[in-house]
Amino acid sequence: MSQADDHRADADLVRRARASADRRARTAPPAAADDVDDLRLAAWLDGRLDEGERDAVDAALAARPELVDRLLDARAALATPAIAQARSVERAQALVRRRRAWPLRLATAAALVAALAGGYWSGAVAAAPDDDDAWLDDLDPVGWSPADETEDA
Amino acid sequence: MDADLTRCLDGDADAWRRLVERVMPVVNAAVARCLRRHGAHEVAVEDVAQDVFLRLVRDDFRVLRGFDPARAALTTWLTVVAHRCALDACRRRRPGAEGLPADLAAPPLAPIAEPLPLDGLPPRQRLVIELLFTRGLDVEEAAAVLGIEAQTVRSLKHKALSRLREQLGGDEAAFDDVPRGGRSDVPG
């Protein structure tokens, strides 16, 4: 038997199995396939799942054509990345600069103002005289007595 | 963890720039493939790629923080995320939007076939049969997709077919209305 004949026989077998399973499915509702999240599918692609998890993803893939599409496209994309236009890269890069720059600048400005204010305050305190009541002496003219006030009156 | 990724999550714009430059090619490729598969030629790859990165940074990098480097490589995960974004874009197509570049504006890929309801097989064998007989991949292609050796694929295929023969052997009634003779274009 040639290789082509083998292929045809195998395909025939699969087709008949499918027909048989279709017939069984009419009496028993199909089990719902588990959803496969992005990280799990990526882990499957990288071969990092244990056997139990891998079987669960295998089952989901076999049952859901759209998941196989994602798998095939992801494999192909990893194998043959597409050259990106500079404009496209710059647009994506700008996302963080725009989102992050202004709070950073605001925080920097606030810190600067606080530092300046703190420095001014420290300087003012350092320059102040040690004796808090000394200024009162300057205001008290020598030779003044309550009698002077009486005379004025 | 990826050093740039860690810095990105701390708000380092330079690290983000490097990360974008590094992963943009796979993101672009995944988006382009998805759009092509679904015939969404009017959707711009660049716009969808931008959506991917926007999704990553939104809400203080909520999606990016969900990535676990112990589970998968960053590029692999981003490829999957990008494909999902592209799928979303296909679902909300905008008529009249900018089209794909000429080299990507090829006819859509073959329509999705119904999966084989081969529930009697172990999951891996079922997947191999799905890839070989429904998707029409050859053994080497299926091996590349599954990330295993071609010989392992042959072995899984052999076991699956043997099992199907056993199952069907005791179920001759199932063949009564199924004519023999399959497709001739099925790979081996």
Chai-1 contact restraints between the chains, C-beta under 6 A:
chainA,res_idxA,chainB,res_idxB,connection_type,confidence,min_distance_angstrom,max_distance_angstrom,comment,restraint_id
A,H7,B,V186,contact,1.0,0.0,6.0,A-B,restraint_1
A,H7,B,G188,contact,1.0,0.0,6.0,A-B,restraint_2
A,R8,B,G182,contact,1.0,0.0,6.0,A-B,restraint_3
A,R8,B,S184,contact,1.0,0.0,6.0,A-B,restraint_4
A,D10,B,L161,contact,1.0,0.0,6.0,A-B,restraint_5
A,A11,B,G182,contact,1.0,0.0,6.0,A-B,restraint_6
A,A11,B,R183,contact,1.0,0.0,6.0,A-B,restraint_7
A,A11,B,V186,contact,1.0,0.0,6.0,A-B,restraint_8
A,D12,B,R180,contact,1.0,0.0,6.0,A-B,restraint_9
A,D12,B,G182,contact,1.0,0.0,6.0,A-B,restraint_10
A,L13,B,L161,contact,1.0,0.0,6.0,A-B,restraint_11
A,L13,B,L164,contact,1.0,0.0,6.0,A-B,restraint_12
A,V14,B,F133,contact,1.0,0.0,6.0,A-B,restraint_13
A,R15,B,G182,contact,1.0,0.0,6.0,A-B,restraint_14
A,R16,B,L168,contact,1.0,0.0,6.0,A-B,restraint_15
A,R16,B,F175,contact,1.0,0.0,6.0,A-B,restraint_16
A,R16,B,V178,contact,1.0,0.0,6.0,A-B,restraint_17
A,A17,B,L118,contact,1.0,0.0,6.0,A-B,restraint_18
A,A17,B,L164,contact,1.0,0.0,6.0,A-B,restraint_19
A,A17,B,L168,contact,1.0,0.0,6.0,A-B,restraint_20
A,R18,B,L116,contact,1.0,0.0,6.0,A-B,restraint_21
A,A19,B,V178,contact,1.0,0.0,6.0,A-B,restraint_22
A,S20,B,D171,contact,1.0,0.0,6.0,A-B,restraint_23
A,S20,B,A174,contact,1.0,0.0,6.0,A-B,restraint_24
A,A21,B,P117,contact,1.0,0.0,6.0,A-B,restraint_25
A,R23,B,A174,contact,1.0,0.0,6.0,A-B,restraint_26
A,A25,B,P117,contact,1.0,0.0,6.0,A-B,restraint_27
A,D38,B,V80,contact,1.0,0.0,6.0,A-B,restraint_28
A,D38,B,V81,contact,1.0,0.0,6.0,A-B,restraint_29
A,L39,B,R71,contact,1.0,0.0,6.0,A-B,restraint_30
A,L41,B,V80,contact,1.0,0.0,6.0,A-B,restraint_31
A,A42,B,A72,contact,1.0,0.0,6.0,A-B,restraint_32
A,A42,B,T76,contact,1.0,0.0,6.0,A-B,restraint_33
A,A42,B,W77,contact,1.0,0.0,6.0,A-B,restraint_34
A,A42,B,V80,contact,1.0,0.0,6.0,A-B,restraint_35
A,A43,B,R71,contact,1.0,0.0,6.0,A-B,restraint_36
A,A43,B,A72,contact,1.0,0.0,6.0,A-B,restraint_37
A,L45,B,T76,contact,1.0,0.0,6.0,A-B,restraint_38
A,D46,B,A72,contact,1.0,0.0,6.0,A-B,restraint_39
A,D46,B,A73,contact,1.0,0.0,6.0,A-B,restraint_40
A,D46,B,T76,contact,1.0,0.0,6.0,A-B,restraint_41
A,G47,B,G147,contact,1.0,0.0,6.0,A-B,restraint_42
A,D55,B,P123,contact,1.0,0.0,6.0,A-B,restraint_43
A,D58,B,P123,contact,1.0,0.0,6.0,A-B,restraint_44
A,D58,B,R124,contact,1.0,0.0,6.0,A-B,restraint_45
A,D58,B,L127,contact,1.0,0.0,6.0,A-B,restraint_46
A,A59,B,P123,contact,1.0,0.0,6.0,A-B,restraint_47
A,L61,B,L127,contact,1.0,0.0,6.0,A-B,restraint_48
A,A62,B,R126,contact,1.0,0.0,6.0,A-B,restraint_49
A,A62,B,L127,contact,1.0,0.0,6.0,A-B,restraint_50
A,A62,B,E130,contact,1.0,0.0,6.0,A-B,restraint_51
A,A63,B,P115,contact,1.0,0.0,6.0,A-B,restraint_52
A,P65,B,I112,contact,1.0,0.0,6.0,A-B,restraint_53
A,P65,B,P115,contact,1.0,0.0,6.0,A-B,restraint_54
A,R70,B,H83,contact,1.0,0.0,6.0,A-B,restraint_55
A,D73,B,R33,contact,1.0,0.0,6.0,A-B,restraint_56
A,D73,B,C34,contact,1.0,0.0,6.0,A-B,restraint_57
A,D73,B,H83,contact,1.0,0.0,6.0,A-B,restraint_58
A,A74,B,T79,contact,1.0,0.0,6.0,A-B,restraint_59
A,A74,B,V80,contact,1.0,0.0,6.0,A-B,restraint_60
A,A74,B,H83,contact,1.0,0.0,6.0,A-B,restraint_61
A,R75,B,V145,contact,1.0,0.0,6.0,A-B,restraint_62
A,A76,B,R33,contact,1.0,0.0,6.0,A-B,restraint_63
A,A77,B,V26,contact,1.0,0.0,6.0,A-B,restraint_64
A,A77,B,A29,contact,1.0,0.0,6.0,A-B,restraint_65
A,A77,B,A30,contact,1.0,0.0,6.0,A-B,restraint_66
A,A77,B,R33,contact,1.0,0.0,6.0,A-B,restraint_67
A,A77,B,T79,contact,1.0,0.0,6.0,A-B,restraint_68
A,L78,B,T79,contact,1.0,0.0,6.0,A-B,restraint_69
A,P81,B,P25,contact,1.0,0.0,6.0,A-B,restraint_70
A,P81,B,V26,contact,1.0,0.0,6.0,A-B,restraint_71
A,P81,B,A29,contact,1.0,0.0,6.0,A-B,restraint_72
A,A82,B,P25,contact,1.0,0.0,6.0,A-B,restraint_73
A,A82,B,N28,contact,1.0,0.0,6.0,A-B,restraint_74
A,A82,B,A29,contact,1.0,0.0,6.0,A-B,restraint_75
A,A82,B,A32,contact,1.0,0.0,6.0,A-B,restraint_76
A,A84,B,M24,contact,1.0,0.0,6.0,A-B,restraint_77
A,A84,B,P25,contact,1.0,0.0,6.0,A-B,restraint_78
A,A84,B,N28,contact,1.0,0.0,6.0,A-B,restraint_79
A,S88,B,E46,contact,1.0,0.0,6.0,A-B,restraint_80
A,S88,B,A49,contact,1.0,0.0,6.0,A-B,restraint_81
A,V89,B,V20,contact,1.0,0.0,6.0,A-B,restraint_82
A,V89,B,E21,contact,1.0,0.0,6.0,A-B,restraint_83
A,V89,B,M24,contact,1.0,0.0,6.0,A-B,restraint_84
A,R91,B,Q50,contact,1.0,0.0,6.0,A-B,restraint_85
A,A92,B,V20,contact,1.0,0.0,6.0,A-B,restraint_86
A,A92,B,Q50,contact,1.0,0.0,6.0,A-B,restraint_87
A,A92,B,F53,contact,1.0,0.0,6.0,A-B,restraint_88
A,Q93,B,R17,contact,1.0,0.0,6.0,A-B,restraint_89
A,Q93,B,V20,contact,1.0,0.0,6.0,A-B,restraint_90
A,L95,B,F53,contact,1.0,0.0,6.0,A-B,restraint_91
A,L95,B,V57,contact,1.0,0.0,6.0,A-B,restraint_92
A,V96,B,A13,contact,1.0,0.0,6.0,A-B,restraint_93
A,V96,B,W16,contact,1.0,0.0,6.0,A-B,restraint_94
A,V96,B,V57,contact,1.0,0.0,6.0,A-B,restraint_95
A,R97,B,A13,contact,1.0,0.0,6.0,A-B,restraint_96
A,R100,B,G11,contact,1.0,0.0,6.0,A-B,restraint_97
A,R100,B,A13,contact,1.0,0.0,6.0,A-B,restraint_98
